[in-house]
Amino acid sequence: MSTRSYIFSTLAAAVAAIGIVCSCSTTSKLPEGEILYTGVKKVEIAPSDSGRISGELASELKEAVDVAPNNYWKLLSWRYPFPLGLWVYNHWPNPPKGFKHWIYEKLVEEPVLVSDVRPEVRTHMIEQLLDNNGYFRGTATYELVQGRNPRKAKILYSVTPGPAYPIDTIYTLPDSTRLGHLIDSLAARDPYLTTPRRIYSSDSLSVARTRITNVLRNKGYYFFRPEYIEYLADSIRQPGQIDLKIVLGRNIPAFAREPYRTGKVKILVERYAGGGVPDTIALNRATLIQMTPSRLRAKSIEDCIAFRPGRTFAVRNMDRTQTYLSRLGIFNTINIEAMPDTLTKDERLLDVNIYCRFDMPLETSLEVNASSKSNSYIGPGLTFGVTNKNIYSTDANADENFSQNLINDISFEYFLNAQRTMYVRLFRHTGYESILEGEITQTGVGFVYRRKLSRLGDMFLTPGQVRRRQQRENRQQEQDSDDQQQPQQKETTEK
């Protein structure tokens, strides 16, 4: 047989196989009265009495009814014509076990039915979205569009928005308390609430009260929450328009109505392996408790504390402190808590407790790669790296180095396990190797194994062996600490 005849026969067999698969029924095993869902025909949105609705709202309406049918690639928004999973579901037997059962489970696809999509519920979702965006008279309906096979159908949604309701008047809180005065002044500067004739939108109102709450929490009202601000809407006094009133909820606790100042700031720094003997150091801004032995420089921690005892408590200082401590690159865990001070007469103080745990001081990486260079070099490579995390200082030029390497170095990483210790890396690196070679661009793929260690010798031990060794060391340190304290207690008793 000639090559041309072989290719022709192969293509003919492939076309025949595809035809057989496509001709097989994909509805033969559907329950009685059920219809196979084949996608959304269209979402028809009629023009509103106030003009066309916004593109953002139209996208939300379409997303509410966007349910993927069978043999559909959502990324490409394309329904490919070969329903292999449905064909297996309708025509293949499913043995209870064995290789055929495994194949069946890998290929089968449960049919998506119209009853699963629940179009009547989705029309209610559309109407709710219209109400939330000021179209209170909007309606939505659906229709099944069936073809030659009555057991398959697309869904056609029709949306009639109706008129949009603008906000005409906003009534603010009575200016009788400090909290009410602050909320009024913030509402008077809010970009949505101050826009004239803005269309009513529950989402925009929710964002507005979140903005107000964020400012309040930076002015000492740490326990205030967005849900404490409520809106009352009236569409009867002026038909076709909304009168809005801002009120405070009735169940706001008393402590949420009061501003707080910063009290004591305490920092607890634990070793990565746990254990150790506490050592207390009084700093200007806080009290540092670190578990020894430790080589931590106290000054580097103090510079990261944004809180000032006695000043107004601000949530932004929690975020800043968290960011500054993270930039040191030496901690695995950072947790900041604010709690009312119950030991002083002043009930408006919040004590700040900061908990930090050291990360492993060493990080090793082993990479096996294959790459090609612009100087025609092609070959494998092996890279072993060790990173020692400096607990004395930080790299002041890290941002500058990042900006310089952002364009020259490009890397895509795909992690292979949940611990993020193994991953595949696609990379492109540009740099100067020598005066003669000039600028060299290296492109390749590699497999990387990364692991955090307390000492370099642990690289040859399993995680379980490292954990057991650390537990033995912690027990030995606790025993040594008890042995040192016993003579001191005995001398105190004799005196």
Buried (B, 14 or more C-beta within 10 A) or exposed (E): EEEEEEEEEEEEEEEEEEEEBEEBEBBEEBEEEBBBBBBBBEBEBBEBEBEEBEEEBBEBBBEBBBBBBBBBEEEEEEBEEEBBBBBBBBEEEEEEEEEEEEEBEEEBBEBBBBEEBEBEEBBEBBBBBBBBBBBBBBBBBBBBBEEEEEBBBBBBBBBBBBBBBBBBEBEBBEEEEEBBBBBBEBBEEBEBBEEEEBBBBBBBBBBBBEBBBBBBBBBBBBBBBBEBBEBEBBBEEEEBBBBBBBBBEEEBEEBBBBBBBBBBBBBBBBBBBEBBBEBEBEBEBBEBBBBBEBEBEBEBBBEBBBBBBEEBBBBEBBEBBBEBBEEBBBBEEBEBEBEBBEEEEEEBBBBBBBBBBBBBBBBBBBBEBEBEBEEEEEEEEEEEEEEEBEBEEBEEEEEEEEEEEEEEBEEEEEEEEEEEBBBBBBBBBBEEEEEEEEEBEBBBEBBBEBBBBBEEEBBEBEEEEBEEBBEEBBEEBEEEBEEEEEEEEEEEEEE
